[in-house]
Each structure stands twice: as C-alpha cells, then as structure tokens.
Amino acid sequence: MKKPNFFIVGAAKAGTTSLYSYLDKHPDVFMSPIKEPHYFSKDIRCSNFTQEGCRNACFDIKEYLLSDKLENKHISFIDNIEDYLQLFREVKNEDFLGEVSTGYLYSKVAAKEIYDFNPDAKIIIVLRNPVQRTYSHWKMNVASGVENIDIPVVQAIKKDYNSINKGYCQSHLYIELGQYSHQIKRYTDIFPKNNIKILFFDDLKNDADAFMSDIYKFLNIAQIDIGTSEKENVSVMIKFQILKNINNKFGISELIPKKMKIFLKKLFTTTIFQKLTAEDKSSIYFNYFKKDVEQIEDLLNLNLSSWKYEK
C-alpha cells in the first residue's frame, strides 16, 4: 500500500478546506476521505478535549473503516497507524497521497512525526494575516453558536487569551494559532528547503488558479483546470437565534436533504458580522502579533508589510 507523501499542515482558517477540495479533483492526487485525520499531532488528543464541538470529532474510527466506501468527513483524531493508513486504501494510480490537518502547524511534535514517517514528504503551509485569521476564527465560532454575538470581538479574543484552561480544543487559541514563527520553524529546522512550500491566503483569494498552478509545480504534477470558483467553509450565521437554538438542540440540519439545505441556508443565514474597526485591528496586532510577524520576516526573508497596522 502506498503511503501519504504530502501534507498541508495549516494554518487554520487560511483556505485549507477549499485547497483540499481543489486538490481532490486532480487525477494525480488522492486526498484522505477525512480531510483532517490528525494522526501525527500526537500531543493533540481527544482525552484532553473539553470543547463539545471537538468531542464530536472523536467518533469511532474502527466503525467508520468498516464501510466499503469511506464517507467524506471533515475532522478526526486517529491514534493508530493501521487505521490511519486505511484512509488511503482506495488509492489507484495517483502519484501524490495527501491530507490537510491544520493542527499539524500548531502541534509541537507533528513536524518530527511526519519526518520520521516519510522524510521525503512535501509540506505545504498556507499563512494568513494573523489579525484577519483571528477574526475569521471568531466569526466561525459566532456562526456555530460557540461565541455570543453580543460580546465585542476584541473582548472575546482577550478573554480566550487569558483563559486558565488553555490548549487545543480546550480554549479557542484565537491568538496562538496565528503566531506562526515557531510553528514554521519546526518544519524548516527538519525538512529540506525544497520540500516546503509556503503560500499565502490572500493569493488564494485573489487568484485561485495561479495559486493552484504554484502547487502543481511544487508537486510536479500536470497543470490542469479543475475549477476554483467555489469557496468552501465560508462562515455564515443564522439570522434568528431561536432557529439556531432549535437546530443546536435537535440537530435538524443533519436530517435535511442537501438541496433543501442549500435553499434554507440562503434564506435564513447571513455573512454579515460585527466588523473589526481600524482601532481593533491595530490593537490586536500590537498586543499579540507585532513581534511574531517580524520574526517570520526574518525567518523567511520576506516583507510582510500588508500584515502590519499603524497605531
């Protein structure tokens, strides 16, 4: 059985779900049916989770693998190498086998675990302006009902940053997931330079075709048009709180046919959230990210002026 040879390791809320969808359409690529299996982030495990949303990802992997055709799922946390490799049992003639676990960037051990598993693996890291990444993360939590829309975003971020019970799936890590410098360094310290591709969310957003072409060159696979107009994992919020409460309690959305769900989503959701003011952006940048952005510039020899804000 072939084993995975490329890994998209994050960052979270940096377009990785769209990237997974695009690569899954390429004939030379096989993507894990579970987008984020998290096998190599062995310091991130279900036994430590306190957030309910994360616990829902800790399903019975043995039962899942009994299916003749593996169902597409977003996330899991797999402990066993045999179970992990079973995710790739349907590989045919594809040259590249990959997965997209965004926890691998934050994990302190994943880089070495991946290297020990396959030292020739290709690593893709997608970075996003950390202030915007934090805001997108907060919007996702508001949309899912985890955060209260009435609490100002800066206040929610500060509360999470100062929380006592802190960790992956214990707190939101709004700030920590965007402090990339040490996370990137774990990969650059161990993998050859030519095996690492660092990309930027803004490039994906502005020209997805060119972004994908860059990845095809990195993987040395055919340049094809797979269609990149559809964006995945865009945060939407239910307009009426009572509908959100009913859905959260009874899980009605899981029972609705896909076509009807699309119609209802357009009717009862909005993409309009509380905005970050210029003062908010500046405050978040100077309080949490300024030093880290400068360290990333030094590490990667890049100018990240578009990530910076004025006081």
PyMOL commands that set and color helices and strands:
alter all, ss='L'
color gray80, all
select helices_A, chain A and resi 16-24+46-48+52-55+61-65+81-86+103-106+110-117+130-144+153-161+176-178+181-188+193-195+201-206+208-219+241-250+252-255+258-268+278-300+305-307
alter helices_A, ss='H'
color red, helices_A
select strands_A, chain A and resi 6-8+29-31+34-36+73-75+96-100+122-127+196-200+237-238+269-270
alter strands_A, ss='S'
color yellow, strands_A
deselect
rebuild
show_as cartoon
